[in-house]
Amino acid sequence: MVPTLVAGDQLVVEWHAAAREGDIVVVRRGDRLDVKRAVRSDGGGWWVEGDNAGASDDSRTYGVVPAADLVGVARWRCWPWRSRGRL
């Protein structure tokens, strides 16, 4: 998610929130959670992409993420504070 997010950023996430296009979301990918941008609603799920297209494993690789696998929406970056907290 560089340049929006970098390693070490901590997020406040609203779990089970409804996503909108452009939101930064947390999605379940097997046994891990990934942070991606919700690009568009697509059928019963979301097309998600990382902000760094050249180094991102996202819907261009694995397709639409089912709505049940979207587990939350990031609302704030709380650490480290870099002059902009709200996402």
Secondary structure, 3 states (H helix, E strand, C coil): CCCCCCCCCEEEEEECCCCCCCCEEEEEECCEEEEEEEEEEECCEEEEECCCHHHCCCHHHHCCEEHHHEEEEEEEEEECCCCCCEC
